[in-house]
Amino acid sequence: MIDMIDGQRHKGKPGWLKRRLPSGPGYERLRRLLQGHGLTTVCQEAQCPNQFECYAQGTATFMIMGRRCTRNCRFCAVAHGPIGLPDPEEPTLVAEAVELLGLRYAVVTSVTRDDLADGGASYFADTIRAIKKRMPATLVEVLIPDLQGDRGGLEKILAACPDVLNHNIETVPRLYPAVRPGAIYTRSVDLLGQVKRISPKIPTKSGIMLGLGESEEELLDTLRDLVNAGCNILTLGQYLQPSPTHLPVERYVPPDEFQSLQEKARDIGFVGVAAGPFVRSSYQAEKLYTQATKMLYQNMKKRIGQ
């Protein structure tokens, strides 16, 4: 495939997208634990470039409700097709893994389950509660699908008191038909807005992939939409084509441009931003959460003092 970097055609990935894959006892311990519990991570299923690094540090993003998705987004490596009912024991198994790993911060996501009445919201709620019952001090971030706009399903998840609610917007509205068939841009933005109306104290988070053909103006407009919906935390990363059958990369965004976008996102109103070629939704999630909650607290003190 021939891609574009700064307007020039070239073959292959640029040098800044090459990295060594760490390993070691931490990586092997987590891999064996997940395998032994029959658990799935989005790190593996979505071919995340950070999975070796995160595994080596003893962290992972648990993916519940199976390995197959009811949608077929053209950017995503997760398999799609016929699906059975989720394992009712999965919330307990995830909580056991969190306890065995001694995680201070756990991230839970899922495939999209449009075949379930509540989009899988009850499984998210059960998993959050199971983790907090075993590990009361552990912070839990959930990365949820759009639940087809079901407010009742969202209320179920929020009632379980996650510490962060993440829903990825993924790309700009113009590209939704090609990138996210089955999703609706305004529905995803509204979901984040609903979180603030239902549980205003829970920080919200979203992520966007760059390099799919978006313009900077479109991107900044999308960031404004997210901030206007009350979104607090943002991740920006480079889209990487999982296979030849997925959408091609239109552009590799250089690291210095990610740095510039990070500063612009903060100016727009995000209190926590991570931007870089390898940044993904849950990359260094605990660190980003800490930065964001500190800023939210400082902003609150300023408002009270005015």
N, C-alpha and C positions, 0 to 999 in steps of 0.2 A: 504494500500500500504506500502511496505517496501522500505525504501530509504537508501542511503549511506551518512554517515557523516564521513569524515576523514578515509575512508576505512572500517568503521564498520557499520554493518546493524542495523537498528533500526526501530521502528514503530512510525508514526506520525511526526509532525513538531518539530524542535528543539525550545528551549526556546526563542532564540533571535527573532523568528518570531511571537511571541505572543505580542500583544499590545492592549491597551484599545482604544475604539472607542470614540473620543470626539464628543460632540454635543453642542447645545446651540443656542442662538438667531441668530448668524451669519449663522450657518448651515441651520436653518429653513428658514431664509429670502432668502437665495440663492436657496434653494430647491423650494420654492413657486414661486420665480421669474422665474426660468427655466420652471417650470410646466405651469405657466401662459402665457409664450411666446411660448409654444410648442417647446422648444429647447431641444437638446440632448447634454449630455456631455460624453466624452470618459471615464470619471471617473466612471460613472454608467455602461455603456455598456461593458467596458472591465474589470469590477470588480476590479478597482484599489484599493489597500489596503490603499491608502492615501486620499481617497475621503472625509472621514469625517473630517480629519484634514484640508484639503484645503478648504472645504465648510465652516468650522468654521471660517477660516481666510478671507472668502469672495472671494476666487479665484476658478476658474474652467477652464478646457480645453474644449472649445466648439467643438462639433463634427457635422460638416455640411454634407449636402447631404443625410440625412436619417440615419436609424438605421441598415440597412442591407448592406452587403458587397458582391461584385461579386466574391471574392476569399474565400477560406476556409482554412486559415492557421491553422495548428494543435495546435498552442499555444494560439490562440486568442479566447476570449469569445464573441466577436461581432458576431451577427447573420449573416447568409448568405442566399442567395436565391433570388427569384424574387423581382425586384425593380422598382418603378415608377420614373418619372422625379423629380429632386430636386425642392423644394419650391422656386420660384423666389423671394419671400419676405424674405427668410431666412437671407441674408446679412444684411438687415435693422433691423430685429429682434435681431440678434446678436449684432449689434452696439447699439441698444437701451438698451440691457441688460448690455453691457460694461459701458454705460453712467450711468445707474441707480445704478450700483455697484460702480461707481467711480474708475474703475480699472486703475492703472498706467501701468500694463503689462497684455496683453491679449494673450492667446494661442488658436490657431484655428487648428484643425485637421479634418480629414474626414475618412469615410469608403473608400475603394478602389472602384472606379467606372470605370471599364474597358468597361462598356456599353456606356459611353459618349465619344463623338468624341475627346475631348481634355483631357479626364481623370478627368474632373471636374476642370481643371485649371481656367476657367473663373469664377467659383463660388468662388474659393479662392481669385482671384483678386478683385472681387466685394465686398467680405467681408472685405478684408484689406482696400479698399478705403472707404467703409461705416463707419468702425470704425474710421479711421483717419479723416474723414469729421466731425464726431460728437465729437471726442476726439483727437484733433491734437497732444497732448502731450503724448498720450498713445502709448507705445511700443507694437508692434504686432509680435509675433512669430508664424510661420506656420509649422506644422508637416505634410508633404505631402507624398502621395504614390509615386510609381516610375513612374507614368504616362506612363508606357510601353515604357519608353525611349524617349518620344516625346519632342524634344527640343523646339518646338514652344509653347507647353503648359507651359514648365518651364519659357520661356521668358515672357509669359503673367503674371505669378505670380510675377516674379522679377520686371517687369515694374510697379507693384503696390507698390513697395518699402517696403517689409516686413523688420523688424529690425533683424530678425534671420530666416534662413531657415533650418529646421530640416528634415532629412530623416533617419529613423532608419535602420541600417544594420541588426539588430536583433540577428544574430548568425554568426558562422564561415562558410566558403564556403562548407566544407564537409557535413554539416548538412542541407544545403538548401533544398535538395529534400524532406527530412522528415518534416522539420519545416516550410518552406515557399514554398510549391508547387505553381507554377505560377509566382514566383519571380526568378530573376537571379542575383547572387551576383555581377558579373562584371557590370551589368546595374545599380545597386544601387550605387556602388562606383563611376561609371562614372557620375551619376547624380550630386553627390556632387562636382565632379571635374568641371562639366559644370557650376555650380553656380559661381565658382571662375573665369571662363573664361568670363562669361557674365556680372557678377556684383561682381567684386573682393572685394569691400568694405563691402559686406553683410556677417556677420559671419555665418558659417555653423556648424551644430550640428548633432550628430548621437547617437544612443543608442544600447546597446547590453544586452541581457538577459543571465545570467549565470546559469549553472546547467542543461543544456540540453545534456551534454556529451562531450563538447569541452575540449581540453587539453589547458594548459597554453601556450604552444608554438603556437598552432593554434590561440589562442586569441591574443597574442602579434603580430603575423603576420598580423592579421586582423586590429589591431590598426595602424600598420605601413602603411597598404594600405590606411586607412582613412586619416592619416596625409599626405601621399604622394598626396592624392587627394585634399589637402587643408582644411581638416576638422579641425575646431578650438575647438569645445566643445564636450565633451563626457559624457554620462551617462551609468553607469553599475549597474544593479540590479539583484535580484534573480528571476528566473522564478518560478512561482507558478501555479500549475495545476488548471485551472478554473473548470473542471468537470472530471469525470472518463473517458469520451470519448476523452479527449485531451491528448496530449503527457505527459507521466509521468515525474516527476522530477528525474533526474539521480543523482543529488547531491545537497545538501544544502551547500552553500559556507559560511563559518564563517566570522563574521565581521572583524576580524584582517586580513584575506586574501583580503577582499575588500579594506582595507586600503593600503595594500602592492600594489595591482593592481593600485590603484589611483596614488601612487607615480611613478610606472613604466610608466603609461600613460602620466604623466607630463614629465618624462624623454624622452619619445618617441617624444613629441612635442605638445601635447594638451595644450592650454592656460587656459582652464576651464574644470574641471573634478568633477563629483559627483559620488561617488561609495558607495554602501551599500545595504543591503538586501531589503529595501523598496524603493530604488531610482527608479523612473520611468522617462520617457522622459521629462515631464514638471514639475517635482517636484522641488519646489523652483527655478523656471525658471528665475525669475527676479534677484535673488541673483547670480545665476550662470552667467547670461548675464553680470551683472555688473563686476564680477571678471574677466571674459574673456576679455571684452572690455578694461578694465584697463591694462591688460597684453599686449594686442595687441598694445595699444598706447605706452606703455613703450618699447616694442620691436621695434616699428617703430622709436621712438626717438633714440634708440641705433644704428639702421641701418643708420639713417641720420647723426649721430655723428661720424660714422666710416670713 
